[in-house]
Amino acid sequence: MFANIPSQYLVVGSTVMAIIMGSILMFARMRSQKQPVNPKKILIPPVAMSTGAFMFIFEEFRITPLQILEAVGIGLVFSIVLIATSKFEIRNNDIYMKRSKAFFFILIGLLIGRIILKIFLSESFDVGELAGMFWTLAFAMLWPWRIVMFLQYKKLKKTLIN
């Protein structure tokens, strides 16, 4: 699939896309804190992201079981950080994400870390394989975080009803 494109172009192109998408995500995340949260807003992102698994249909993106374990392990560690910094609060009888100054810096740190890792790992791994590993890492980070957020939301929602 990528045979005719030099790998350095793929690394640069995917890095630029990561910066653009990461920036969009950060601004969307900051804006979403101004609106009440609901179950759809919590659960749709991981469901939508799950469609990315179709990349593994193509051999270029497939990763070994050990790489899957490594990516999932790192993703779970990062999800703990996101869980720890994501809290809800009640305002005007609605549930909002609590503003956290640390959250913005964590997202920036994750983006920078991803870029640095991609640059260093692109010399050892194929670009498609790296994409598969980073998607797996992000998926393993997003699902636990969003599940915990959903459970926290439901718990807080019950206190509003009672």
WOVEN-V361552 format. One record per residue. N is the residue number from 1. PSI is psi as a letter, one per 20 degrees, with the letter a starting at -180 (NA if undefined). OMEGA is omega as a letter, one per 30 degrees, with the letter a starting at -180 (NA if undefined). Layout:
# WOVEN-V361552
N_PSI_OMEGA ; N_PSI_OMEGA
This chain:
# WOVEN-V361552
1_g_a ; 2_j_a ; 3_h_a ; 4_i_a ; 5_p_l ; 6_p_a ; 7_h_l ; 8_h_l ; 9_h_l ; 10_g_l ; 11_g_a ; 12_g_a ; 13_g_a ; 14_h_l ; 15_g_l ; 16_g_l ; 17_h_l ; 18_g_l ; 19_g_a ; 20_g_a ; 21_h_l ; 22_g_l ; 23_g_l ; 24_g_l ; 25_g_a ; 26_g_a ; 27_h_l ; 28_g_l ; 29_g_l ; 30_h_l ; 31_h_a ; 32_h_l ; 33_i_l ; 34_i_a ; 35_q_l ; 36_q_l ; 37_q_l ; 38_r_a ; 39_h_l ; 40_g_a ; 41_h_l ; 42_g_a ; 43_h_a ; 44_g_a ; 45_g_l ; 46_h_l ; 47_g_l ; 48_g_a ; 49_h_a ; 50_h_l ; 51_h_l ; 52_i_l ; 53_i_l ; 54_i_l ; 55_h_a ; 56_i_l ; 57_h_a ; 58_p_a ; 59_h_a ; 60_h_a ; 61_i_a ; 62_q_a ; 63_q_a ; 64_r_l ; 65_h_l ; 66_g_l ; 67_h_l ; 68_g_l ; 69_g_l ; 70_g_a ; 71_g_l ; 72_g_l ; 73_g_l ; 74_g_l ; 75_g_l ; 76_h_l ; 77_g_l ; 78_h_l ; 79_h_l ; 80_g_l ; 81_g_l ; 82_h_l ; 83_g_a ; 84_h_a ; 85_j_a ; 86_o_l ; 87_q_l ; 88_q_l ; 89_q_l ; 90_p_l ; 91_p_l ; 92_l_l ; 93_k_l ; 94_r_l ; 95_p_l ; 96_q_l ; 97_p_l ; 98_p_l ; 99_p_l ; 100_o_l ; 101_h_a ; 102_h_a ; 103_g_l ; 104_g_a ; 105_h_l ; 106_g_l ; 107_g_l ; 108_g_l ; 109_g_l ; 110_g_l ; 111_g_l ; 112_g_l ; 113_g_l ; 114_g_a ; 115_g_l ; 116_g_l ; 117_g_a ; 118_g_a ; 119_g_a ; 120_g_a ; 121_i_a ; 122_i_l ; 123_h_a ; 124_h_a ; 125_q_l ; 126_q_a ; 127_g_l ; 128_g_l ; 129_g_l ; 130_g_l ; 131_g_l ; 132_g_l ; 133_g_a ; 134_h_l ; 135_g_l ; 136_g_l ; 137_g_a ; 138_h_l ; 139_g_l ; 140_h_l ; 141_g_a ; 142_g_a ; 143_g_a ; 144_g_l ; 145_g_a ; 146_h_l ; 147_g_l ; 148_g_l ; 149_g_a ; 150_g_l ; 151_g_l ; 152_g_l ; 153_g_a ; 154_g_l ; 155_g_l ; 156_h_l ; 157_h_l ; 158_h_l ; 159_h_l ; 160_h_a ; 161_h_a ; 162_NA_NA
